[in-house]
Amino acid sequence: MSDPKIQQKVKELESIMLQYKQELGVLDKELFQAISDYQKALDEERLKEIKQSLNI
Amino acid sequence: MTVHSEQLNTQGVQNETAEQVVVAETIEPTEADVEEMIQKMEVSISNEENQILESADDRIEGAGTSANIDPEKAESIFTVGGFAERINYIKEKIKTLATETKDKIKSFVSSEPEVIHFKDMIPEHIATTEEIPVAEAEAEKQLYPEVVPIQNVENTEEVVETPEQKEKRELNEYLEREVFTKFNLTAEDQERVLAETPENRREVLERSFENSRKSLEAFYEKQVVVGAVDDYDVDKAQKQLMYNTLASVLEDGIAEIKPKLLGLGLDVSLGSLGFTPETADRDDLAGKFTEMNNRVRSAIRESMEEKIIRALNENGEYRGITIPTEEQMRDENFMEQRSQQIKQVEYEEIENISNEIGFPEWISQTTTKIRRTIYFYKS
């Protein structure tokens, strides 16, 4: 295989990897946010319990 | 002739190499490099996928634990609140993205058998010592594009502060202004705390620090604040804080009065009162304080009774009180007067013993401390 073809392959692979990382970054953020929301819901529930126990 | 031909051939290779040195300053990837690159990409994709999914599972599990909430309730919130569905959907998208990307990459694997030419085995250019690091760095860039961090992909042009970074910065400023300076925490402590503090915990943590800051500053210790942050479990940290501050009120009080109580045969300690970090709260403190006061009063009364009985047995009289005769015992008026006299003496004796051990003053001071503590926890 000639060098230009290999160069082309490398470029395409790099492009695929870049696109993958961009999409993964977006999904990772979405996942992080979803878990943060869940954690927040648990914290709120726990705070309710604490407030009830302290009669605040 | 043979020698001449070899010499010519050698000369030809040398000439070709010299020309290529001028043209090819960067390393040209070969088919073998591409295959190695593909393998590394596949490994990288699998690793990243696993890392994200495992980290997510850890965080989900940790969320329930750190909130110190009943596991069944946490599970219910996870399911009924729609978090399970939402999170699983995103996880599936991540898995699909990884699989599809790996499939795309695999399609690049060459079906042509690789032919190694003798020419390719001769180095085009022997790099000098100075050139090697540059060439390696260049090769690294070409072969491993995945070394670029994810978070930089979207922000390569300008640095914009994300909401998470903003919260972290604000928390940093808050801690610096209100807590670290006040309690003389070192910069090292601060960095460690910030590094270990989950950003989404800011609100609860702030409240914790706010309580910490307000609560009986005189009782504060650096370890208390650091301990509160070390415990990601905010509720546990709060309890620990309460225990440390409230327990110190009782401990100080007990330390002051203990030698005198021992003289009355009363040994009081936090442990004997059942005041523990697990049960500590402001209501418990008030309860334990009342219990302790009752024990002290009871010990004083017992001490007074022993004193009077001993005096009557030894002397037959104590401050006008005598052992009644059978005739006196039949006299109701006498017995009524004697009863009043005994009450008066008991009252005065209890007061004397209380004053001797400083009980009234101790109650006043400790009550003030407790009221102040409770006030700060309520605020």
Interface residues (C-beta under 8 A of the other chain):
Chain A: M1 D3 I6 Q7 K9 V10 E12 L13 E14 I16 M17 L18 Y20 K21 Q22 E23 L24 G25 L27 D28 E30 L31 A34 I35 S36 D37 Y38 Q39 K40 A41 L42 D43 E45 R46 L47 E49 I50 S53 L54 I56
Chain B: E28 P29 T30 E31 D33 V34 M37 I38 M41 I45 E48 I52 A56 R59 I60 A63 G64 S66 A67 N68 I69 K73 A74 I77 F78 G81 F83 R86 I87 I90 K91 K93 I94 L97 A98 T101 K104 I105 F108 S110 E112 Q142 P145 E146 V148 I150 Q151 V153 E154 P198 N200 R201 E203 V204 V234 D235 Q238 D281 R282 Y377 K378
